Amino acid sequence: MVDYKEIYKKYRSTPLAKARNAARHRARYWMEKKYGKAALKGKEVHHVNDWNGTNLDNSLKNLKVVSRAENLAALPKHRTNIRNY
């Protein structure tokens, strides 16, 4: 059985995790103010220039409304095969 309280305590309650979550919510809020809630229905807010991996740059020039597929396609690829077999 999954202990969600333990997972929250271990991963989601760190100061960096809280800052990232607040930044994501702020980004969505600002884009809703700019385009309206209807325009964002079923869409995600993409951080265009995520140079440090924290998603904390919420300037309007760095935010873009995209579909979920586009946002997932922008994720860096995970390198699982390090031996090149």
Steps between C-alpha positions, in 0.01 A plus 500: 500500500623849413554732796416838347566689821856365502550591133377854566721536803802367311467672162222760481561689822856611425546876450604454135197280423269757659664781302462307172135424571426863586680613183291263285180633656614861452582433135156352438336793681683760288418321175132476603504877564655561158297260281198408712405172661321367191814527286695286745241225538678171426832679445819535703735789565845431360816669627685571175847562639549267794876539513547396862232231532301675771211654300515807721527761220139614460554804283231521231762481224607161639150348518305341217164319485540154343324165490606225737667309215709805404601558861606137547691503172709788635624294795864392486552140400601264778824321434448142611740313275837629614702207359376545142413135442 
